[in-house]
């Protein structure tokens, strides 16, 4: 939605941890996945935007609860390229020139982009308040 409204840079601040230590001392069952080098570059590419993902790094303890944050902050270009990436274990300030004019469309030879090639009529099933499910 943001890219469709004209955004050139999307910022995603997070506090994603490896695991969460529960009050009983056990870790949460499923760790948070690291989305910084696979999911987010794909997102930036398909939306033709810069994406700045900022995540806490290191350990934090409060009221006998503990978190171990992933870090892995990253700035990604509109073609899914990693412009700059932080160390995952220390606080880091990332700075990058995010100039959309330095990037062409995701498919310059064909002179089209994913956003321009959307077919909103195909989304009717997704936006329907109810869906018919195939039984069987």
N, C-alpha and C positions, 0 to 999 in steps of 0.2 A: 504494500500500500504506500509506503513512504517513497519508494522509487517511482511509482506511478504518479505521485503528487509532485515529483521533481527533485527529490532529495538526491544529492550527489555524495553525501557522507552520512553513514548511519553509525551511531555510537551505541555500543552494548555494554553498559557497566554491570558486572556480576560479582558474586561472592561464591564461586563454585569450589567446593571442597573435594578432596580425594574421598573422604569419608567423614561421617559425623559420629562422634562418640556419644552414645546414649547415656542417660543418667545412671543406668545399671552398669556402666563401664564397657559394654559391648559396642562394637562399631556398627554403623548402619549396614544393612545387608548388601546393598548395591552401590558401588562408588559412582560418583558423577563422571560421565564420559568427558574426555578432552575433545572439545569440538573445534579447537583453534586452528588445526592444520588440515582438516578435511571438510567438515561441514561448512564452516564460515567462508573459506575460499570459494566453495561451490555457490554459496548464497551470494557473495559479492559478484561472482561471474554471471550468474543467471539474472541478477538484477542490475548489472552494469553500474555498481556503486563502489565507493571506498567503504570499508568496514573497519571501525576501530573497536576492538574488543578489549576491555580492561577488566582484569580479575585480580583479586587480592592474592598475596603470596605469603607463605609462611604459616606459623602456628598462632592460634589465639585460644585463650582459655577465659571463660567467664562463668561464674556460678557453678563450678565443677563440670561444665560442659567444655569439650575441646573440639577444635576444628583444625584441619590441616588443609590450607587453601592451595590450589593448583598453580596459581600464577598463570604463566603462558599468555600474558597480554600480547596483542598482535595488531598490526595495522596492515590491511590487505587492499590491494589495488582492484580496479574494476574488471581486470582479466583474471582474477583469482590468484595473482602473484603476491607473495609475502614481501612487503616493503621493509618492515622492521619487526623484530620479535624480541620479547623480553626473556631473560633468564627465568626459569620457573621457581627459583628458590629465594629470590631477593626482590625488594622493592625497586622498581625501575620507572623512569620517566621516558616514554617513547615520544619522539618528535619526527614527523615526516611531512614532506611537501605533498599535499593531496590536490593535484591540479588535473582536473578532468580533461582539459585540453591536450594533455600529454598522452592520452589514451584514445584510440579510435573505438569504433563499435566492436562488439565481441566477434563479429564475423564481417570484417571490412570488405572482403572480396565480393560477398553477396549483397553488401549494403543493407543489412538488416540486423535486428537485435531481437532477443527473446521478448522484450517488453513490447516492441512494435508488432511482433508476430503472434501475440496472444489472440485467442479466439474466445471472447467472453460467452458466446452462446454455448460453448462446451462446458461452462461452469454451472449451468442450471441445476444439475443433479447435486452438486456440492452445496449450493445455496438454498436448496429446497428445504422446507421445514420438516418434511417427512420424506422418507425414501422407501420405495418398494424393494424388498430383498428377495433374491431368488431362493426359492426353497429347494432343498435337496441335498 
